Amino acid sequence: MAIISKQFEKWVDKRMLVGREISLNSKRVYVLPTKAGLAFILLLLIILLVGINYQNNLAYGLCFLLSAVMFLTIIHTCRNLSGIKLINAGAEPVFAGDLANFRMRLEVTKGATRQAIAVIWNDSRKKQEDNHLQLIDIDKLAGAEILLAKLAKKRGVFSPGKVHLETQFPLGLFVTWVQINLLFKVVVYPKPIEGVISTLGHAGKEEEGLHAHGKGVDDFQGLRTYQPGDSMRLVNWKSFSKGQGLFVRDFSALAGKEPWLDFDQVDGSVEHRLSVLCFWVLKLEQEQQPYGVRLPGFELAPSIGDKHKLAALYALAMHGVTQ
Amino acid sequence: MTENTALVTRNGLTWLLIAQALAIFPLLFYLPWWTLGLWLGCAVWRIQIYRMKFNYPNKIIKVGLIVIIGIGIYFTRGTVLGLEGGLALLVAAFSLKLIELKTKRDALVILYIGFLVVTSLYLYDNSFAWVSYSLLPIVTLMAALIGLNQIKLAIHPLATMKLATILLLQAIPLMLVLFFFFPRLDPLWTLPMPKKQQTTGVSNKMTPGEIANMTKSSELVLRATFTDGNIPPRNKLYWRALTLESYNGRTWSQAWDVEYSIGREPSWRAIPNNRDETSYNIIMQPSSQTWVIALDTAQTLPNQVARLADFHLERNKPIDTVYSYQLTSTFNALKEPDRTPRTNINQQLPVNNSDPRARAFGEELRKTYQGNTSQIVDALLKRFHNEPYHYTLNTPDLGQNSVDAFFFDTKRGFCEHYASATTFILRAAGVPARVILGYQGGEINTAGNFVQVRQFDAHAWVEYWEQGKGWVTIDPTFQVAPSRIERGLNEALSEEEQAQTGNNALIGYGADSILTKLRMGWENFNNEWDIFISSYNSDQQRGILQRLFGKTNLTYLGVLLVIGIILITAIWMLLLFKPWKREQDPVLRYYQQFEKLLATHGIRREIGEGPTDFALRAMQALPNYQKQIKAFHEAFIAQQYAGQNSLDILKQALKAFRKALPWKKKITG
């Protein structure tokens, strides 16, 4: 059995649809009777037996009516899963150890609103107790959008893999299913870990150092006029409120004084070092202190702001990752 | 892969409860009343659980309930075995499962039992009316099944019902193919049949007063359709069911040896130079008995039916479902012209010397006519005609010597008294004679040109035997009340007695009244239903094959079945998948709706006109709606060309435009 199921999986994999947008048609879906369907067949046999043994044509009739309904549900269940389009709508980067939420759009390309479609990661299908399948309806016009969450364990680029879609609608007697690969991908930042960067002092007491440093920034007088594109966080509101105009703090003028988050200044394994650096990036962003990032073969000039933070985190995430 | 442990949905629960009510309701005619109470209790309990007012029952309560129900069924039905007990248990399970209904799997069990409950009802009633009703629980069970598979947010029960109806309607062509071409098999094993509530009906015994009692029932016995459309005159419509040859002084019954005579046909032949015969089809309603009713004398016999020594027809199994059979009968048959053991049996009188006056009267007749059978019979029948005998339902109490009391004193009686007395006196006169039990006449259905015989048509008449002539039929009742034979029971009764039978409500209206016509039409429809659906069997299947292929080989049935299924499936696949329809981008679909909206106001996009030009033109034509048109157009452009991925904006814009426009009113100009 194991060999057969492995072969079957291989065959399914070969036929699997891959792409950022996938249109399903009836050719790629698989149909199987459910447990409820098998029980229904048993019910049909009982009714048929009543018909035969009591020579009762109406029992025959009911048996045939239900058989016909069951048979036609194969078509209905197949149709429920075909004529829809699945779109990879991206995902926001996350930190390692967090849930990554992948957005998936479902649109109806043909026919009516689809009901009760289950969407789940293929590999978590067996682990789950079958009863927490997320069922959704896909509106004929508006479509549907769902978030598929998956734990991002490791730093780098995370591909969650195959998505399994199935439906038992309308009667639950048959299940049609399809496996697709929407090429989901997300950048996973290192998990932030408190730690020491020697040039900054010990993390445990970093409050002091930072505050001292923070004052230094506060007292800093090196200002230049605001240019469009500058982070609003760097605006010197003090001078603005005095009516002196819009100035931003200029750190490039003060090279050497701003903290460098340096890979070489952290102890431990590569992953640990990146995690500590990640922690500091977040910390310093929160404190609104400019910082630079220095990794082997990579340097990000000191600055502050969302753009800077994302660049820094991206660099940390992608360090040593071959794409 | 399945999610059977998921909780039951609201839509599923709603339809499930309704389906149960619909399925259980008609069972009340056959089951103890408290089963309804049981279901009601369980339903209320379950609803309270849903509203979080009650808890699920614990094990002790469940076991207790099952024991109580078992005892209840035992006491009201006398048994928990057999069909009635089994059905009661089925319904109890159907109800009880409600209060432990938690998951989808529990709900499935209930629904599947529901289908079995509907099936069990077909064992009691095959009529069109009931089958039509049964579609209600079936479609509701189907809706409940769909409801179970919907998402929890789906709360429109009527949409679910609509879908269930569509599913059933789509299944009908396939069902018909299966119904007509699926081979009908013989029973695999015998099962207890449902006991018909035997209100009335001919039994294999005749005690004075019994047939008079049957006149109160208008229950259908059989319908006969004559092949050439010519219905024989009423006085020839003697529907023979049984022959009663044994008399104990009070009750006429079948001779004990008759049942051992299967396979030994009595000798008889149709009189060749006077072939007075008729072919007809009978649809007999379930009687739970084995005898088969026919006009005397049936020439050809249906399958599995034998003629017994006393000329009554018997099937090898009880008629438990509507039974259809084809017959040809001759009205002129020479039955056993020579003396046989049966003629001796039919000369016997009770040994206890009952009814001495009647015996003496018979002896006197024999002496008077020197044993000339024809003259004896004539004299007896003349006496009925000339003396003040009276045909009536209300007979006085006749006491021990019932023949004497009736024949000499009261002279008031129903057909059974006349038949009984005639047979008794003929035997006393040395003429072999016996009572025939069956039905006489019937009502001609003008809508379908067939005869329908009801219980109140029950009748008893007499056969006597004469050397060389064999068994000859006479009807002493005809001498007293010819209108009974010529126009039916109601004509022969006084108005008071008609009211007593209660059948006036049914047949009391004139032949031309609308009510009568409606009734005839309905009965005609039921006849067709019984012929084509209820009694459809392998003989009819062979008939179809004969007409289609000229052969009755059953493998052709399989061929028809497979071709039918493939054809219908292909048609449904085409209709449901619509491969000729191209797949469509939802954005374009919105745009088409937008175009449709504008088209209702007379603005149509010309071929080759771009969306921008069209939008500008529309804005000029409908200046009051410039804002909405612009909003939609911009959303469309953004979606289509700038690759913005938000259909919602487009949808909102379309909705806003639709809302702003007056409904389908031309506002240009």
Interface residues (C-beta under 8 A of the other chain):
Chain A: S23 S26 L32 T34 K35 A36 A39 F40 L43 I46 I47 L49 V50 I52 N53 Y54 Q55 N56 N57 L58 A59 Y60 G61 L62 F64 L65 L66 S67 A68 V69 F71 L72 T73 I75 H76 R79 S82 G83 A89 R105 E107 V108 T109 K110 G111 Q115 A116 A118 R125 E129 D130 N131 L133 L135 I136 D137 L141 A142 G143 E166 Q168 F169 P170 L171 G172 V175 W177
Chain B: M1 T2 E3 N4 T5 A6 K104 L108 Y112 F115 L116 V118 T119 S120 Y122 L123 N126 V131 S134 I138 M142 L145 I146 L148 N149 Q150 I151 K152 L153 A154 L163 L167 L168 Q170 A171 I172 P173 L174 M175 L178 F179 F182 R184 L185 D186 P187 L188 W189 T190 L191 M193 D320 T321 I533 S534 S535 Y536 N537 I565 T569 W572 M573 L576 F577 K578 K581 R582 E583 Q584 D585 P586 R589 Y590 Q593 N645 L647 D648 K651
